Amino acid sequence: MALDPPGARRPGADLLSSGEGSRALPLALLEERIAAGALEADPLQRAAAERLARLARELAETGPAERPRGLLARLTGGRPAAPAAPRGVYLHGDPGRGKSMLVDLFVASVPIEAKRRVHFHELMLEVHGRLRALRAEADRADPVALLARELAGKLRLLCLDELEVRDIADAMILGRLFQGLLDAGVAIVATSNLPPGRLYEGGLNRELFLPTIELLRTRLDVVALDGPVDYRLRRLAGEPVYLAPLGPETAERLARIVTVLTDGQPLRPDTLEVQGRRLVVPKAAGGLALFPFAELCERPLGAADYLALTERYHTLVLEGVPLLTPDRRNEARRLVTLVDALYERKVMLVMSAEAEPERLYPEGEGAFEFRRTVSRLVEMQSREWLERCRDRRPERLPHSFTPFALTSDLG
């Protein structure tokens, strides 16, 4: 395989990036936040932090593999012998239980540079891109194994956030990729809303995915972070999720809500594949996607795009909804479709707008039908609705719906 010229970027090159962090253990960082009043004491969070702290120590004590020399180097091609990977951690529990926050503390505490934290879906997009490139090269009989070796040459720790397998292509790749990484000495930490046994539940040819489930159970410690408390919802107490009118104060409150819902994670762009094309998410973190109104409702998007967002995210932030005049009927129709998708799939909606729902589209073609959207926007602000969003089980929700028609759509 030829070396890339300086500055060149291979497909999937982001897979091979690494980061740096401080050396304070996650348990100490958690206790600091509790002492400062930023977090509440939670015994299950403490137990998970203790397990992650142990893994941080094991990674610090286990150095990278040394390259063989002399005859052994000639026999092995100079590749370092793979050290045994420390047992990783599979952390699962309901949304809002602090999984992503604990992994953030863990990653910051691990005193190694060869580490990466990445959202699961972002990783799989990069994996598919790199595999396409490898398959295009000659003599690549097993590109997944080769990719695993590439990753293992750059990483000692891979942290995956929001692991949720819904695509058969991902399901078929994942087990072999994990096996290759673990066999090469890479420690894996994953968070998920589901225990391993419920991954890819109801999926096509799921029996082929069962060995991957067994791999996760046997090579990673499965840690449950269950419990009745959704800390994100608790911290939102008293904060409305529909903010109006637009202005500096509303923008500040919206930013504060986003910080709470993402546990302070940095927002980064994301990409979804929808019916063979890419939908760019301007900002995303921790299961939350943030869009300006223009990005979702002034572009030619439809139900398939909005449903794809509900597959990936549990919360959508819609920023800067203007008053919709009669000449903006198309934008009103897209807003109707978006709200319907979020409602049917029980996705939390945080929205900033120029006016209250009943004043958004008071007249114009389809204004009468828009009243149902007004009703849903009001309901989606209620505590009861937010709790239903917290308890959502995506696998039990509809994966399609019939968009509600405005008047001229009926002809």
C-alpha positions as CSV (number, residue, x, y, z in Angstrom):
1,M,0.0,0.0,0.0
2,A,1.6,3.2,-1.1
3,L,2.3,6.0,1.3
4,D,0.2,9.1,1.0
5,P,2.1,12.3,0.0
6,P,2.4,15.0,2.6
7,G,-0.9,16.7,3.2
8,A,-2.9,14.1,1.3
9,R,-6.2,12.8,2.7
10,R,-7.4,9.3,2.2
11,P,-11.1,8.4,2.3
12,G,-11.9,7.6,5.9
13,A,-8.7,9.4,7.1
14,D,-10.6,10.8,10.1
15,L,-10.7,7.3,11.4
16,L,-7.0,7.5,12.1
17,S,-7.0,10.7,14.1
18,S,-6.2,10.8,17.8
19,G,-6.6,13.2,20.7
20,E,-4.9,14.4,23.9
21,G,-6.3,14.7,27.4
22,S,-5.5,15.4,31.1
23,R,-4.6,12.8,33.7
24,A,-7.3,13.3,36.4
25,L,-9.3,10.1,36.8
26,P,-13.0,10.2,35.8
27,L,-14.1,9.4,39.4
28,A,-12.3,12.4,40.7
29,L,-13.7,14.7,38.0
30,L,-17.2,13.4,38.8
31,E,-16.8,14.1,42.5
32,E,-15.5,17.6,41.6
33,R,-18.7,18.4,39.7
34,I,-20.8,17.0,42.5
35,A,-19.0,19.1,45.1
36,A,-19.5,22.2,42.9
37,G,-23.2,21.5,42.7
38,A,-23.1,20.9,38.9
39,L,-24.2,17.3,39.3
40,E,-26.2,15.3,41.8
41,A,-24.7,12.3,43.6
42,D,-25.9,9.1,41.9
43,P,-24.6,5.7,43.0
44,L,-25.0,4.1,39.6
45,Q,-23.0,6.9,38.0
46,R,-20.4,6.5,40.7
47,A,-20.1,2.8,40.0
48,A,-19.8,3.4,36.3
49,A,-17.1,6.1,36.9
50,E,-15.2,3.6,39.1
51,R,-15.2,1.0,36.3
52,L,-14.0,3.6,33.8
53,A,-11.3,4.8,36.2
54,R,-10.0,1.2,36.4
55,L,-9.8,1.1,32.6
56,A,-8.0,4.4,32.6
57,R,-5.4,3.0,35.0
58,E,-5.0,-0.2,33.0
59,L,-4.4,1.8,29.8
60,A,-1.8,4.0,31.6
61,E,0.0,0.9,32.9
62,T,-0.1,-1.0,29.6
63,G,2.3,0.7,27.1
64,P,2.0,0.4,23.3
65,A,3.4,-2.7,21.7
66,E,7.1,-2.6,20.9
67,R,8.3,-3.4,17.4
68,P,10.3,-6.6,17.1
69,R,13.9,-6.5,16.0
70,G,16.4,-8.8,14.2
71,L,15.2,-12.2,13.0
72,L,11.7,-11.7,14.7
73,A,11.3,-8.5,12.8
74,R,12.0,-10.2,9.5
75,L,9.6,-13.0,10.3
76,T,6.7,-10.7,11.3
77,G,7.3,-8.0,8.8
78,G,8.3,-5.6,11.5
79,R,4.7,-5.4,12.9
80,P,4.5,-5.1,16.7
81,A,3.0,-8.0,18.6
82,A,-0.5,-7.1,19.7
83,P,-0.8,-6.6,23.5
84,A,-3.8,-8.0,25.2
85,A,-6.5,-5.2,25.2
86,P,-7.8,-4.3,28.6
87,R,-11.4,-5.2,29.0
88,G,-13.5,-2.4,27.6
89,V,-16.9,-1.1,28.9
90,Y,-20.3,-1.2,27.3
91,L,-22.4,1.5,29.2
92,H,-26.1,1.4,28.6
93,G,-29.1,3.2,30.0
94,D,-32.0,5.5,29.2
95,P,-31.4,8.9,27.7
96,G,-30.4,11.6,30.2
97,R,-28.7,9.2,32.6
98,G,-25.3,10.7,32.1
99,K,-23.6,8.2,29.8
100,S,-22.0,10.7,27.4
101,M,-20.9,12.9,30.3
102,L,-19.1,10.0,32.0
103,V,-17.4,9.0,28.8
104,D,-16.3,12.6,28.3
105,L,-14.7,12.6,31.8
106,F,-13.1,9.2,31.0
107,V,-11.6,10.3,27.7
108,A,-10.2,13.5,29.3
109,S,-8.6,11.4,32.1
110,V,-6.8,8.7,30.0
111,P,-3.1,9.7,29.8
112,I,-2.5,8.4,26.3
113,E,-2.6,10.2,22.9
114,A,-3.7,7.3,20.7
115,K,-7.4,7.6,21.5
116,R,-10.5,8.7,19.8
117,R,-14.1,9.5,20.9
118,V,-16.7,9.5,18.1
119,H,-20.4,9.2,17.5
120,F,-21.2,5.7,16.3
121,H,-23.0,6.9,13.1
122,E,-20.1,9.2,12.2
123,L,-17.7,6.3,12.6
124,M,-19.8,4.0,10.3
125,L,-19.9,6.7,7.6
126,E,-16.1,6.9,7.7
127,V,-15.9,3.1,7.8
128,H,-18.0,2.7,4.7
129,G,-16.0,5.4,2.9
130,R,-12.7,3.7,3.7
131,L,-14.0,0.3,2.8
132,R,-15.1,1.5,-0.6
133,A,-11.5,2.9,-1.2
134,L,-9.9,-0.4,-0.1
135,R,-12.2,-2.5,-2.3
136,A,-11.2,-0.3,-5.2
137,E,-7.5,-1.3,-4.7
138,A,-6.1,-4.5,-6.0
139,D,-5.6,-7.6,-3.8
140,R,-7.9,-6.5,-1.0
141,A,-9.6,-9.8,-0.2
142,D,-10.6,-8.8,3.3
143,P,-10.9,-5.0,3.5
144,V,-12.5,-5.1,7.0
145,A,-9.6,-6.9,8.5
146,L,-7.2,-4.5,6.8
147,L,-9.2,-1.5,8.1
148,A,-9.1,-3.0,11.6
149,R,-5.3,-3.2,11.4
150,E,-5.1,0.4,10.1
151,L,-7.1,1.6,13.1
152,A,-5.1,-0.5,15.5
153,G,-1.9,1.0,14.2
154,K,-3.1,4.4,15.3
155,L,-5.4,3.8,18.3
156,R,-5.2,2.1,21.7
157,L,-8.6,3.3,22.8
158,L,-11.8,3.8,20.7
159,C,-14.9,5.3,22.4
160,L,-18.2,5.0,20.6
161,D,-21.2,7.2,21.6
162,E,-24.8,6.3,20.9
163,L,-24.2,2.8,19.5
164,E,-27.5,1.8,17.8
165,V,-27.5,-0.7,14.9
166,R,-30.3,-0.3,12.5
167,D,-28.7,-1.0,9.1
168,I,-27.9,-4.5,7.9
169,A,-24.7,-3.3,6.3
170,D,-23.5,-1.9,9.6
171,A,-24.6,-5.1,11.4
172,M,-22.5,-7.3,9.1
173,I,-19.4,-5.1,9.3
174,L,-19.5,-4.4,13.0
175,G,-18.6,-7.8,14.5
176,R,-15.6,-8.3,12.3
177,L,-14.3,-4.8,12.9
178,F,-14.7,-5.1,16.7
179,Q,-13.0,-8.5,16.6
180,G,-10.1,-7.2,14.7
181,L,-9.7,-4.2,16.9
182,L,-9.9,-6.2,20.1
183,D,-7.5,-8.9,18.8
184,A,-5.0,-6.1,18.0
185,G,-5.1,-4.7,21.5
186,V,-7.5,-1.8,21.1
187,A,-9.7,-1.1,24.1
188,I,-13.3,-0.3,23.2
189,V,-15.8,1.8,25.3
190,A,-19.3,2.2,23.9
191,T,-22.5,3.9,25.2
192,S,-26.0,2.9,24.1
193,N,-29.6,3.3,25.1
194,L,-29.9,-0.5,24.7
195,P,-28.2,-3.5,26.4
196,P,-26.3,-5.7,23.9
197,G,-29.0,-8.3,23.7
198,R,-31.4,-5.7,22.2
199,L,-29.2,-4.3,19.5
200,Y,-30.5,-4.7,16.0
201,E,-33.7,-6.1,17.5
202,G,-36.1,-7.2,14.8
203,G,-33.5,-6.5,12.1
204,L,-33.2,-8.5,8.9
205,N,-31.2,-11.7,9.3
206,R,-30.5,-10.8,12.9
207,E,-29.2,-14.3,13.6
208,L,-26.1,-13.3,11.7
209,F,-25.6,-10.5,14.2
210,L,-25.8,-12.7,17.3
211,P,-22.1,-13.5,17.4
212,T,-21.4,-9.7,17.6
213,I,-23.7,-9.5,20.6
214,E,-21.8,-12.4,22.2
215,L,-18.5,-10.7,21.4
216,L,-19.6,-7.5,23.2
217,R,-20.8,-9.5,26.3
218,T,-17.6,-11.6,26.5
219,R,-14.9,-9.0,25.7
220,L,-16.5,-5.9,27.3
221,D,-17.9,-5.3,30.8
222,V,-21.6,-4.5,30.4
223,V,-22.5,-1.7,32.9
224,A,-26.1,-0.7,33.3
225,L,-26.9,3.0,34.1
226,D,-30.6,2.5,34.7
227,G,-32.7,4.5,37.0
228,P,-35.7,6.7,37.2
229,V,-33.9,10.1,37.0
230,D,-33.4,11.8,33.7
231,Y,-31.0,14.6,34.7
232,R,-31.4,16.5,31.5
233,L,-35.1,16.9,32.0
234,R,-34.6,17.7,35.7
235,R,-32.2,20.5,34.8
236,L,-34.7,21.8,32.3
237,A,-37.3,22.3,35.0
238,G,-38.7,25.7,34.6
239,E,-37.2,26.2,31.2
240,P,-39.7,26.4,28.3
241,V,-38.8,24.4,25.2
242,Y,-40.7,26.9,22.9
243,L,-39.1,30.3,23.0
244,A,-40.6,33.5,21.6
245,P,-40.1,36.1,20.3
246,L,-36.7,36.1,18.6
247,G,-34.0,38.2,20.0
248,P,-30.8,38.2,22.1
249,E,-32.5,36.9,25.3
250,T,-34.1,34.1,23.4
251,A,-30.8,33.2,21.7
252,E,-29.1,33.1,25.1
253,R,-31.8,30.9,26.7
254,L,-31.7,28.5,23.7
255,A,-27.9,28.2,24.0
256,R,-28.3,27.4,27.7
257,I,-30.9,24.7,27.0
258,V,-28.6,23.1,24.3
259,T,-25.7,23.1,26.8
260,V,-27.9,21.2,29.3
261,L,-29.2,18.7,26.8
262,T,-25.8,17.9,25.5
263,D,-24.0,17.9,28.8
264,G,-21.8,20.6,27.5
265,Q,-20.4,18.6,24.6
266,P,-19.0,20.6,21.7
267,L,-21.4,20.8,18.7
268,R,-20.0,19.5,15.4
269,P,-21.4,18.9,11.9
270,D,-22.9,15.5,11.1
271,T,-24.0,13.8,7.9
272,L,-26.9,11.4,7.3
273,E,-27.5,9.3,4.2
274,V,-31.1,9.5,2.9
275,Q,-32.2,7.6,-0.1
276,G,-28.7,7.7,-1.7
277,R,-28.0,11.3,-0.9
278,R,-26.4,13.2,2.0
279,L,-28.2,15.4,4.5
280,V,-25.8,17.7,6.4
281,V,-26.6,18.4,10.0
282,P,-25.0,21.8,10.8
283,K,-24.5,21.1,14.5
284,A,-25.0,17.9,16.6
285,A,-23.8,16.3,19.9
286,G,-25.1,13.7,22.3
287,G,-28.2,12.8,20.4
288,L,-29.2,16.4,19.7
289,A,-29.3,18.1,16.3
290,L,-29.5,21.8,15.8
291,F,-30.8,23.4,12.6
292,P,-31.7,27.0,11.6
293,F,-35.2,27.1,10.2
294,A,-33.9,27.9,6.7
295,E,-31.9,24.7,6.6
296,L,-34.9,22.4,7.2
297,C,-37.9,24.3,5.9
298,E,-36.6,26.5,3.1
299,R,-34.9,23.7,1.2
300,P,-36.6,20.9,-0.8
301,L,-36.7,18.4,2.0
302,G,-39.5,16.0,2.8
303,A,-40.8,13.3,5.1
304,A,-37.9,10.9,4.4
305,D,-35.3,13.5,5.5
306,Y,-37.2,14.3,8.6
307,L,-37.7,10.7,9.5
308,A,-34.0,10.1,9.0
309,L,-33.3,12.7,11.7
310,T,-35.7,11.0,14.1
311,E,-33.7,7.7,13.6
312,R,-30.5,9.4,14.6
313,Y,-31.5,12.0,17.2
314,H,-33.7,12.1,20.3
315,T,-33.8,15.9,20.3
316,L,-34.1,18.4,17.5
317,V,-33.5,22.1,18.0
318,L,-35.2,24.4,15.4
319,E,-33.8,27.9,15.5
320,G,-35.3,31.1,14.2
321,V,-38.7,30.2,12.9
322,P,-40.2,33.4,11.3
323,L,-43.8,34.5,10.9
324,L,-45.0,32.6,7.8
325,T,-46.9,34.8,5.4
326,P,-49.2,33.5,2.7
327,D,-46.4,33.6,0.1
328,R,-44.4,31.1,2.3
329,R,-46.9,28.3,2.0
330,N,-44.1,25.8,1.0
331,E,-42.2,26.6,4.2
332,A,-45.4,26.1,6.2
333,R,-46.0,22.7,4.6
334,R,-42.5,21.5,5.4
335,L,-42.9,22.7,9.0
336,V,-46.1,20.7,9.2
337,T,-44.3,17.6,7.9
338,L,-41.4,18.1,10.2
339,V,-43.5,18.5,13.3
340,D,-45.5,15.4,12.3
341,A,-42.4,13.3,12.0
342,L,-41.1,14.4,15.4
343,Y,-44.5,13.9,17.0
344,E,-45.0,10.4,15.6
345,R,-41.4,9.3,16.6
346,K,-41.5,11.0,20.0
347,V,-38.5,13.3,19.4
348,M,-38.1,16.3,21.7
349,L,-38.5,19.6,19.9
350,V,-36.8,22.8,21.2
351,M,-37.8,25.7,19.1
352,S,-37.2,29.5,18.9
353,A,-39.8,31.5,16.9
354,E,-40.9,35.0,16.2
355,A,-44.3,34.3,17.7
356,E,-46.4,31.8,19.7
357,P,-47.6,28.8,17.6
358,E,-51.1,30.1,16.9
359,R,-49.6,33.2,15.3
360,L,-47.0,31.5,13.1
361,Y,-49.2,30.9,10.0
362,P,-52.6,32.6,10.7
363,E,-53.6,33.1,7.1
364,G,-52.9,31.8,3.7
365,E,-53.4,28.6,1.8
366,G,-53.5,25.8,4.3
367,A,-53.8,28.0,7.4
368,F,-56.9,26.1,8.5
369,E,-55.0,22.7,8.4
370,F,-52.0,24.3,10.1
371,R,-54.1,24.5,13.3
372,R,-53.3,20.8,13.9
373,T,-49.6,21.7,13.9
374,V,-50.3,24.5,16.4
375,S,-52.0,21.9,18.6
376,R,-49.1,19.6,18.4
377,L,-46.6,22.4,19.1
378,V,-48.5,23.3,22.2
379,E,-48.6,19.6,23.4
380,M,-44.9,19.1,22.7
381,Q,-44.1,21.8,25.3
382,S,-45.8,19.9,28.1
383,R,-44.1,17.9,30.9
384,E,-46.1,14.8,29.9
385,W,-44.8,15.0,26.4
386,L,-41.2,15.4,27.4
387,E,-41.5,12.4,29.7
388,R,-42.9,10.4,26.8
389,C,-39.9,11.4,24.7
390,R,-37.7,10.3,27.5
391,D,-39.3,6.8,27.6
392,R,-39.4,6.4,23.8
393,R,-38.4,3.0,22.4
394,P,-37.5,3.7,18.7
395,E,-37.9,0.1,17.7
396,R,-41.6,0.2,18.7
397,L,-42.4,3.4,16.9
398,P,-43.7,3.8,13.3
399,H,-41.0,4.1,10.7
400,S,-43.3,5.9,8.2
401,F,-46.3,8.2,8.3
402,T,-48.6,10.0,5.9
403,P,-47.8,13.7,5.8
404,F,-50.7,15.8,6.7
405,A,-51.9,17.5,3.5
406,L,-52.5,21.2,3.1
407,T,-55.6,22.2,1.1
408,S,-54.1,22.3,-2.4
409,D,-52.3,18.9,-1.9
410,L,-55.8,17.3,-2.0
411,G,-56.6,18.0,-5.6
